[in-house]
Amino acid sequence: MYEILSVVIAENLNIRKMKKIMLLILVVLDFVILSAQPKYDSIGQFDVCKTNWAMIKIDSKLGFINNKGKEVVKPIYDSIGQFDVCKTNWAMIKIDNKLGFINNKGKKVVKPVYDSIGQFDVCKTNWAMIKIGDKLGFINNKGREVVKPVYDSIGQFDECKTNWAMIKIDDKLGFINTKGYFIPKNN
């Protein structure tokens, strides 16, 4: 009787083990099948925006994959401009109506916090005018804010005096220099 009972218990344990193994196999298969499903609403042509990259779209958000199928820019942007238009190796990005830049490696180099970003080198070499609300400032070609956006207007450099630009805050005028400092510099 003990022999029969031990055989029944052994078979029951084997059945439990088999059920667990089968369940594990089903879970793994589900994962493989689900992860193999297409996930993009659209995939653009490769090499249009950047060599070996294609634009992807999920739920109206844009990003990029490379020619190996790896996501190099997560699809989180409302729009992505062409590379090299504003600055070499940079593309303008837009998210929630705010602008910034990514570089040619897919990294954010300017956080999307600006309402507008001008062309580089228009007012000063390696600088682009930025705007938040009604206030103006500048970023440099490394993506750093060199003049905080606090001015109502900023004139051209060298117009009144070499290396100076006229600025306006609350109907008051002054100057900034090419290092972004207010003139006269506070001591």
Order of alpha helices (4+ residues) and beta strands (2+ residues): alpha-beta-beta-beta-beta-beta-beta-beta-beta-beta-beta-beta-beta-beta-beta-beta-beta
